[in-house]
Amino acid sequence: MDGRSNMILQHSPNHWSCLPTAFAMVLEVPVRDLIAWIGHDGSEIVRPECREPARRRGFHSQECIDFALLQGYSVTPIELRPCLAPTPDVKPYEVRFQGHNDERFLDYIYRNQCVLTGRGRGTGHAVACDHGTVYDPCGLVYDVDDADTFHFDPLTTWVIHAIR
């Protein structure tokens, strides 16, 4: 990740591996290597009452963050709509950045390589993003401004930088 686009589209090996696939694209490693390092393929059925892919174990962002750190990269989450509450039993309120949360969020996306997580077609979804160009593990490449056209609603950007 040297500031110019090196991103190569990788396809998710199944419907529950979009998160490690997105991280693999930004970190420039084959997704199979990242999944092998994690130590499981996410296929275990842990919620049999749910539809695919929600019934699968899947992957947690912390698993991908640990791998990124070992590769020499930091990962910083930036939320579109951050909320704050003093305790879990108190209703949170949305933090507003001078009324410009959308612009702030997009600024991070356009200035960085990152992983975007959010909602896609009724379930959680993750994509890689290179300065505003989305690389979707489903096999699509599009501008982040067109995300709604592709049924993706990004809620968090995980900004990835080399540790100096």
C-alpha positions in Angstrom: 0.0 0.0 0.0 2.1 2.9 -1.2 -0.5 5.5 -2.2 -1.2 4.2 -5.7 -3.8 1.7 -6.6 -2.5 -1.9 -6.3 -5.8 -3.4 -5.4 -6.8 -6.6 -7.2 -10.3 -7.8 -7.0 -10.6 -11.1 -5.2 -13.8 -13.2 -5.1 -15.2 -14.4 -1.8 -14.9 -18.2 -1.6 -18.4 -18.4 -0.3 -21.3 -16.2 1.0 -19.9 -15.8 4.6 -16.3 -14.8 3.8 -16.7 -11.2 2.5 -14.9 -9.7 5.5 -11.6 -11.6 5.2 -11.8 -11.2 1.4 -12.1 -7.5 1.8 -9.2 -7.3 4.2 -7.1 -9.6 2.0 -7.6 -7.2 -0.9 -6.4 -4.2 1.0 -3.5 -6.1 2.6 -2.6 -7.5 -0.8 -2.6 -11.2 0.2 -4.6 -14.1 -1.1 -7.8 -14.6 0.9 -7.0 -18.3 1.3 -3.8 -17.3 3.2 -5.7 -15.0 5.5 -8.4 -17.6 6.2 -5.7 -20.3 6.8 -4.0 -17.9 9.3 -7.3 -17.4 11.1 -7.6 -21.1 11.5 -11.2 -21.8 10.5 -13.2 -21.3 7.3 -16.3 -19.7 9.0 -18.6 -22.5 7.8 -19.6 -23.9 11.2 -23.4 -23.6 11.6 -23.9 -21.7 14.9 -27.4 -20.3 14.3 -29.4 -23.1 12.6 -32.6 -21.0 12.9 -31.2 -18.3 10.5 -31.0 -18.3 6.7 -27.8 -18.4 4.8 -25.3 -16.9 5.4 -26.3 -15.6 8.8 -26.4 -19.2 10.1 -22.7 -19.6 9.7 -20.0 -18.7 12.2 -18.4 -16.3 9.7 -15.5 -14.0 10.7 -15.1 -11.2 13.2 -13.2 -8.0 12.4 -10.8 -8.7 15.4 -9.6 -11.8 13.6 -8.7 -9.7 10.5 -7.2 -6.9 12.6 -4.9 -9.3 14.4 -3.6 -10.5 11.0 -3.2 -6.9 9.7 -1.2 -6.0 12.8 1.1 -9.0 12.3 1.6 -7.8 8.6 2.6 -4.3 9.9 -0.7 -2.5 9.4 -2.9 -0.5 11.8 -6.7 -0.6 11.5 -8.8 2.3 12.7 -12.7 2.1 12.7 -14.5 5.3 11.6 -18.3 5.1 12.1 -20.8 6.9 9.9 -23.2 7.4 12.8 -21.2 7.1 16.1 -23.2 6.9 19.2 -22.3 7.6 22.8 -23.8 6.5 26.1 -22.3 6.4 29.6 -23.5 2.9 30.3 -25.2 0.1 28.3 -28.6 0.8 30.0 -28.7 4.4 28.9 -30.1 5.3 25.5 -27.2 6.5 23.3 -27.2 9.7 21.3 -25.6 10.2 17.9 -22.4 12.2 17.9 -22.5 14.9 15.3 -19.4 16.4 13.8 -20.5 20.0 13.2 -23.5 18.4 11.4 -21.3 16.8 8.7 -21.1 13.1 9.5 -21.7 12.0 5.9 -19.0 14.3 4.5 -16.5 13.3 7.3 -17.2 9.6 6.6 -16.7 10.0 2.8 -13.6 12.0 3.3 -11.9 9.1 5.1 -13.0 6.7 2.3 -11.7 8.9 -0.5 -8.4 9.6 1.2 -7.5 6.0 2.2 -7.5 2.3 1.4 -10.0 0.7 3.7 -12.5 -2.0 4.4 -16.2 -0.9 4.5 -18.7 -2.8 6.5 -22.4 -2.4 6.6 -25.6 -3.9 5.2 -26.0 -5.6 1.9 -29.1 -7.4 0.6 -30.5 -7.9 4.1 -27.4 -9.1 5.9 -24.0 -7.8 6.9 -21.5 -7.2 4.1 -17.9 -6.1 3.7 -16.0 -4.7 0.7 -12.5 -3.3 0.1 -12.2 0.3 -1.0 -9.3 2.1 -2.7 -9.7 5.9 -2.5 -13.5 5.7 -3.2 -13.4 2.7 -5.6 -15.2 -0.2 -4.1 -13.9 -3.8 -4.8 -16.8 -6.0 -3.8 -16.0 -9.7 -3.0 -19.1 -10.6 -5.0 -17.1 -9.7 -8.1 -18.1 -6.0 -8.7 -16.1 -2.8 -8.9 -17.9 0.6 -8.5 -17.6 4.0 -7.0 -18.6 4.3 -3.4 -21.1 7.0 -4.4 -23.0 4.3 -6.3 -23.1 1.9 -3.3 -26.9 2.1 -2.9 -27.3 1.1 -6.6 -25.5 -2.2 -5.6 -27.6 -2.6 -2.5 -24.8 -1.8 -0.1 -25.1 0.6 2.9 -21.7 1.3 4.4 -21.8 2.0 8.2 -18.1 1.7 9.2 -14.9 2.3 7.4 -11.8 0.4 8.7 -8.9 2.6 7.6 -5.7 0.6 7.1 -2.3 2.2 7.2 1.3 0.8 7.3 2.8 1.1 10.7 5.9 3.2 10.5 
